[in-house]
Amino acid sequence: MARPVRAVSLLAATLLAAAMFSPAADARSEEVPRLDAARLAAAVAAAHTPAAASIARTNLEQGGPPASGALDVAGTGIPAYAVNPDFVRGIPGAHAGRLAYVAVVVTAADGRKATLQVAPQGADGWTVEAALSGEDERKLADALAPGAALLSEPQINGWYALEPGKVTLLRASLPQNAVGEPVPLADYQRQLAKRYGDRLPGGPADRKGELGFARDQPTDPTVPGVAWVAGGIFLLCMAALVMVIRRRA
């Protein structure tokens, strides 16, 4: 009976190592849920509809002349992430940011620009929620290092470059850190917890109706691969334990 026990133990150790080093299990807190090319393309396509053009035209014409002629809608989009409440809470493995919208720039014939905010709707859909003047997200994205994500802290109108293990403030109306100075992600989490710990959904400020975090955004999904591997390891360990008990008996 010794060989079956050793074989099961070896298999359990192999699966445990796979769980520890597989990409699915390596969901570090500094990461954000990245959009794949297909979903990003779908978001950009939603900005090319007549309804989206109407929203953009309304923004362009606020306080200015009519936006005559056809609108030039960009063929690319910029994923914009917002600070994740679960990260503020310090929940292990929580992403630092969650997708807020995809920014798509629209240009009028006279050069005026607006940015459409294309937000996820349901599992695979997209909807244009609003249009803002200018092209702030595109300009900020131009300053990002390769692989960095654009992260916003809406409460201070702040924008950060999010990279593995750190954030760097790009711009803010109420800066809490020096612009351009990297801050370790653990320190940033502690700053957020101090600033917004009582403003999370369900907290004191939320119950009073004060400015905090929106309730209508989903939390980070769990990583299914980790759950399956963990379950398999548990069953294999139980089987090994049963074999050991039977062998001793």
N, C-alpha and C positions, 0 to 999 in steps of 0.2 A: 504493500500500500504506500510505501515511501515515495515511489516515483510519481503516482498521480498527484500526491500532495505537493511535491516539488514543482510539477508541471503547472498546477493551478496557481501556485504562489508566483512562479515566474511570469505567467500570463497576466496576473493582477499587477505585478510590478511594471510590466511593459505598458499596460493600459494607463497606469498612473503617470508614468513618464510622458506618455503621449498627451495626457490631459494637461500636464504642467507646461509642456513646450509647444503645444499646438497653437496655431493662430487664433482659434476660437477661444481658447482659455486665456490667451494673452491680451485680454481686454483691459488695458491699462486706463487709469482714470484720466490721463491727459488726452486721450483720443476722443474724437467725435464720431458719430455714426455717419460715415462718408456716403455720399450718393454715388451710385454706379452710373456709367455713361448713359444707360437707357433711361433711368429715372430723371437724370439731369436734362436729357433731350426732351422728355415729355413735359417737364416744367417749362422749358423754353418755348415749346410748341404752344402751351397754354397762353403765352404772352403774344402770340401772333393771331389771336382771334379778334373778330369785330368788337366784342364786348371789352376786351383788353384795350383796344385802340381807343374806344370811347372813354375809358377811365383815364388813359394817358392824356388824351386831348383836353379833358376837363381840367386836369392839373396844369397843363401847359398854358391854358388860357386864363388861369386865375391871376387877376391883376395885370393882364397883358393883352396884346392883340390876339385875334383868332389864329389858331394854328392851321393855316391854310395849306392845302396840298397833302400829299401822302406822308405818312409817318414812317421813318426808318427804324424798324425794331431789330435790335441786335440778335445775332444768331447764336450767341453764347450767354450763359448765365453764371452768376457768382453765388455759391451757397453761403448764406449768412446764418451763423449760429448764435444762440443766446445762452447765457449762463443757465445751467441746469440746476433746479432746486435740490435735486438729490445730491449733487456735488456740493452745494452749499451746506447741506446737512452732514456731509462727511461720510456718506454711505460708501463702503468699500466697492471699488469697481465701477462707480457711477461715472459716466462721461462728464467732462467739464462743461461741455455745451451740447445743446440739442438743436436740430434744424429749426430755424424760425421761418425762413423763406428763401427763395432763389431770386436774386436781383437781376433784372433784365433792363438794359438801358434803351430808351426810346428817344429819337432825335427828330425834331421838327425841321421843316424845310429851311427855316431861318436860323437854325443852329441851336435853338433852345432844347434842353434835355430834361428828361424825367426818368425816374426809375420805377419800374413796376415791381411790386412785391408779390411773387407767386408762391402761395403757401400750399403745403400738402393737404389733401382732402381725402379722408378715408385711406384705404390700403394703397391704392395706385393712382388716385386722381389728384388734380391740381386746380387751384382757383386763384385768380388775381384778386387780392384783397384790397390793394390800395396802390396809389402812385405818389411818389414824393419828388419834389423838385431836385434837379441836379443829378449827379452821378457819383455820389459819395462812395458807395460800395465798390464801384469799379476803380476809383482812384486809390482807395485803401488797399484793395486787392493787389494793385500794381506794386505796392511796397512789401508784399509778403515774400518771404523766402520760399523756395520750392518745397512743397509738401506741407506748408503751414496752412492753418485754417483761420478764417475771419470770425472772431468771437466778439459779441457785443454784451455790454453790461448796460441795459437800457435805463436803469435808474439814474445813472450819471451821464447818460448819452456817451458812453465810453466804447471805444473799439480797440481790440487787442489782436496781436498776432499770436496764435496758439500753436506751440511747437512741443515736441516731446519734453516733458519735465519743466516747462516754463511758459510764461506769457510775457508779452512786451506791449506796453501801452502805446497805441498809435495816436489816439486823440480822445479827448474827453472834455465835456463842459465843466465837470467838477472832478478834476484829476485827483486820484488817491495815491498814485505813484508817479515817478518821473517819466515823462514821455521818452521812449527809446531805451529805457533801462529794463533789462530782463528781470523778472521776478520768479523765483522757484514756485512751481505749481502748488506745493504744500503750503507755502506762505500765502499765496493768493487765496487758497481755500479758507485759511484761517481769517483772512481779511474779510472775505465774503460772509462767513459765518458771523463775524462781529457786526458787520453792517446790516445784514438782512436776516439774522437768525429769528427775529420776532416778526418778520414780514412774509414768511413762507405761507403757502396755503394751509389754512387751519390755525394759524398763529394769532396772537393778540391783535396785531395791526390788520390782518385779513378780516377778523371778526368785526372790527370797527369800520371796515370799508376803506382803509387807508391804502396808499400806493404800496404794492408789493409785487408778487409774482402771479402771472396769469394762471387760472385754474384749467383752462381748456386745452392745454397741450399735453400730449401723452408722455409718460415716463419712459426712460430708456428700456428697450426690450431686453429680456434676459438672453443669454447666449445658449441656444438649445444644445449645441455640441457638448458643452461642459456638463449639462444636466444628464445627457445620455451616457457619457463616459463615466460620470460619478455613480450613476445607477448601476452600470455594468460592473464597476469595481466593487461596489457594495455586495452585489450578488455573488461575485467570484470569491470574495473574502468569506462570505457566509458558507459557500460550498466548501472552501478549504477548511474552515473550522469544523464543519460536520465530518469531513473525512478524517481530520485529526482525532476527533472524539471517538469515531467508530474504530479507528486503528488502535487507540489505547484500550477501548473496550475489548 
